[in-house]
Amino acid sequence: MKSLGTIAKVGGALGYAAYNGIKSTNAQTRQLNQTRNTKNISPTGCGIIAIGFILGAIVGICAGSFMAFGIIFFGTAFVVSIMTIVSSDEETKQTSSPTEVSKEDVLINSNPKFKEVAGAIKKSILSKVPHEYINLQLKGLPVDLRKECFLQALLSALDEYNLMPEIPNETEKYIDGLTAKMNISEDMLASKSQYVDFTKSLIVQDILHGIIPRRATLTRNPINFQKNEILIWPFVGVVLYEEVVRHQSVGASRGISVRVANGIYYRVGAFKGETLTTSSLQAKYTGSLIITNKNIYLYSIQKSIRLPYEKILSFVPFEDGIGIQPDRMNAKTIYIKGLDGRFAFNVVSNIRNINE
């Protein structure tokens, strides 16, 4: 019995040591998983391994052999460990995947005053305070954060302007002056959706006031404009769809077939049916929609179309596109998708009033 008791004590000691080792390893592994993906043994797996240790000890005691205990002990622990690592892989992926942090969040968290200063500058921009006063506000931040803080405040202010029924006079001139003094390039502003929407709002506002806007430019214009024709806005990467109408006869016949000669039959009966008409939109071309004060151009490598406003019957607005109905007999509606439908509809439906 002494030898059996010794085996039991050894088994218990090894089991306890293994449990503490796994517990310590798991604590260190969880810390490493915060910065990289790795496979980990879950707490459930630790319990399974502990049960395997206990079973190995019991079998060793019953067999009265330390060698049998050791073989079963380590063999069970090895098999269960492999199974546990594989089963816990998916759980580890969910907990160890790095969290995506935006650039703005990094800047805000890097300095406790960043958000406060950006909010104050936004109010200053909306109030059109002088540039010197904004510079004083920025001095509360490190030099490397000032430009980004100003840009964040400007974009937030532009969001406010875009919600206004009408943008106040001199706002565009004031914004242009600020961005020039802060060394914010036109290319940087053009990449921001808030500034693009701000420009669109100014264009629609000009048209409603009877002014032909001159804010858009094309680096390479593929269209030969007519005399005194002015670019209003280009949409690049749009898709032109055409409506395809299909007619199909559907119905059923009934009656009997009478044999007239060998291999020849005559059917006596009636057919009753109707014509089913279906329509669908089919993509035709990918290219650009160019809006001017005189025409609408649909430009693509395969085909280009010019639609004068006086030859357009109506416009159909969509959230992501616009429909154009030419003023011709049996002309199909042209659908253009992949653009700001609200803005395009406001421009084309009101620019004709200026031409008249």
N, C-alpha and C positions, 0 to 999 in steps of 0.2 A: 504493500500500500504506500510505502514511502516513495517508491519510484513513481507511482501514479500521481501522488500529490506533487512531487517535483515537476512532473510534466504539466500538471494543471497550472502551477504557479508560473512556469516559464511561458505557457500559452497565454495566461492572463497578462503577464508583464509585456510580452511582445504585442499583444492586442492593444493595450493601453498606450504603448509607445508609438505604435503605428497610427492610432487615432490622433494623438497629439501632433505627430509629424504631418499628417494630412491637414489638420486644422491650421497649423502654422503655414503650411505651403499654400493653402487656399487663401489665407489672408494676404500673403505676399502677391499671389497671382491676381487677386482682385485689383490690387493697386496697379499692377502692370497693365491690366486690361483697360485701364482708363486711357492709355495712350496707344495701344496697339491691339490687333485682333489675335487671340490665341485660344487654344482649346483648353478647357478647364474641367475639373472634376466637381460636379455639383454637390450640394449638401446631401441630396438623396443618394448620390453615388457613394458618399462616405459611409452612409448607413448600411448600404448593401455590402460594402467591403468589410465593415465591422461584423456583420452577420456571417460573412464568409470566414472571418477569423475564428469566430466562436464555434462554428460548425467544424472547422479544422481541429480546434482544441478538443472538442467532444469526441470526435472520431479518434484522435490520438490517444485520449485517455482510455477509451474503450478498447482500443487495439493494444494498449500497453506498450506502445513503441514510440519513442521520440522521433525516429526517422519517418515513420508513417505520418506522425503529426506534422513534421516539417514539410513533407512532400505535399500533403493535402492543404496545409496552411498556405504555403507560398503559391501552389498551383491555383487554388481557388482565388487568392488575392489577385494574381496576375490576370486570370480570365475575366473576373468581374471588373477589374480596373479598365481593361481594354473596352469592354462593353459599355462601361459608364462614360468613358471619354467620348466615344462615338455618339452615345445618346444625348450627351450634354452639349454637343457642338452647336446645335441650332439655338439653344438657350443662351450660350455664350455670345453668339453673333448678335443677338438682340440687345444684350447688355453692354457689349464691348465696342459696338460701332460708334465712331466719333460723331459728335453732334456738329452739324454745319452751323457756322457762325458767320453772319454777314459782316461786311466791312464796316458798316455803320455801327453795329453792336460793339465791335472791337474798339472803335474810336470812342464811343460813349463810355465803355467800361474802362478805357485807359486813363481817363481823367474825369473826376466827379463833376467838374464844372462844364464839361463839353455840352451836355444837354441843356443846361441852364443858359449858357451863352448863346447857343443856337436859337433857343426860344426868344431871347431878348432881341437878337438880330432880326429874326422874322418879323417881329412887331415893328422894328425900326424900318424895315423895307416896306411894309404895308403903309407906314406913315410917311414914307419918302424922306427920311431924315438925311442930312448930308453924309457924304462918304467918310469924312473925318470922325464923326461920332461913332460910326460902325467900327472904325479902326481902334478907337478907344475901348470899345467892348471886346474886341478880339485880343487885346493885350493881356487879358486875364488868362489866356491859354498859352501853352508852349508854341514856339514859332512853327513847328512841323504840323501842328493841328489847325492852325488858323484858316488856311485856304479851304480845307475840307469842311470845317465848321461853317464858314460862310456859304459854301456850295449847298450844304444840307439845309441851311436856313433859307436860302434863295429858292430852292425847289419846293420847300414847304409853303413859302409865300406864293409861288406861282400856282400851287394847288388852290389856294384861297382865291386868287384872281380868276382862275378858270371857272369857279363856281358863281361868280358875279354875273348878273344879267347883262351888265355892260362894264367893260374895263375902263377905269377913269382915264381922262386925257393925260398926256405926258408920262404915262406909266412905262411905255415901251422905251422912250428916250431915257428915263431914269434908270431902268434895268440895264440898258446898253452901257450907260456911263459907269455904273457900278461894276459890271463884269469886266469892262476894259481896265479899270483901275486895280482890280483884283487879279488881273492876268488870267482870266477864265476865257479860253479860246472858243471860237464859234463851233469848232468841231466837237469840243467837249459838250457844249450846250446842245448841239444838234443830236447828240446821242442820248439825251435825257427826254423821256416821254412827257414830263411836265412842261418843258420848254417848247416841245413840238405842239402840244395842245394849246399852249399860250399863243403861239404864232397862228394856229388855226382859228382861234377865237378872234384874234385881231383881223384876220382876213375876212371872216364872215361879218364882223362888225363894220369893216370898211364898205363891203358890198351893200349892206343894208343902209348905209349912209350915202350911197350913190358914188362911191369912190372905187376905182379899179385898183386893187392891191398890187404892189410890186415887191413882194417879199421873197418869193421863191425863185430859185435859179437852177439851171441844169449845167453840170460840168461839160457834158457832151449831149447836145440836142440832136436826136435822130430825125426830127421833123423839120421840114422847110416851112416855116411860118409865113403867113401872108403879111401884107403890108399893115403896119400898125397893130399887129397881133401881139398880145402880152400874155406871158405865162402866168397862170394863177396858182396851179399846184400839180405836181407829177406824182402819180402812184406807181411804184415799181413792183414787179413781181406779182401782178394780178392775173387771174384766170378768166378767160372769156368763155361763157357757156351759151349754147343755142338750144332752143326748145325743139325737140324732135317729137313729131306726132305720128302715131302708128294707128292704122285702121285694121280691124280683124273681124271677120264674120264668125259668129258663134251661134249655135242652135243645134237642132236634131232633126232627123228624117225618120219616117215610118212608112211601112207598106210591105209588099211581097215581091219576090223576084220570080219571073216566069221564064222558063227555058224556051227559047225560040229555035235554036239549032245547037249542034254540038259545040260547046264552049261559048255560046252566045246566050246572054240572059237579058231580059228587059225588066226593069224595076217599075212597079206600079205603086205609087204612093205620093207623099207630099213632104216638102221641106219647110220648116218654120224656123227662122232665125232672125238675128239682128246684128247690126254693125257695132262693134265695141271700139271706142276711140280712147287711146291712152297717150299721155304725153310725159316726157321726161327731159331732164337737162343733161346735155352731153358736152363735156369739155372740148373746146376746139383749139384755143391758142393760149399760150402763156407769154405775157409781155408787160406793157406799161399802158396806163390810162393817163393821158395828158390833157389837163383842162386849161383852156385859155379863155380870153374874153370874147372870142368869136366862134370857136369850134371845140368839139371833143374828139380827141384822137385815140384810137385803139391801135397801138403799135406792137408788132411782133415780127420775128424773123420770117414766119410763113406768110403773114398777111397784115396789111395796115389799112385802117378805115378812118375816114374823116367824116364827122357828123356835124354839120352846121346847126346852130340852135334853131334856125327857122324851119329846119326840116326834121325836127324832133317833135313828136306828138305829145309825149308824156314821159315822166320819170317815176320809177317805182322804188321807194327806199327800203333798204334792208339793214340789219345791224352790221353785217359784215360785207355789204356790197350794195349795188344799185342796178336797177333794171331800166333800160332805155327802149322806148317804143318809137321806131322811125315812122315818119308821116308818109308812108307809102302803102299802096294797096297790097294786102296779104303779106305785109312785112312782119317777120317774126321778132318778138321781143329779144333784145340782147341783154344778157345778164353778166355782170362783172363782179367777181367775188375776190376777197382778199384785200379789202380796203376799209377805211372808216366810212361806212355808209351814211351816217348822220351828217358828217361834215361835207361829203361829196354832194348829197342831196341839197343841203343848204346853199352850196356854191352854185350848182348848175341851175337850180330853180329860181335863183334871184339875180344871177349875172345878166340874164336877158333883159331885165328891166333897165339896166344901165345902157345896154346897146340900143334899146328903143328910144 
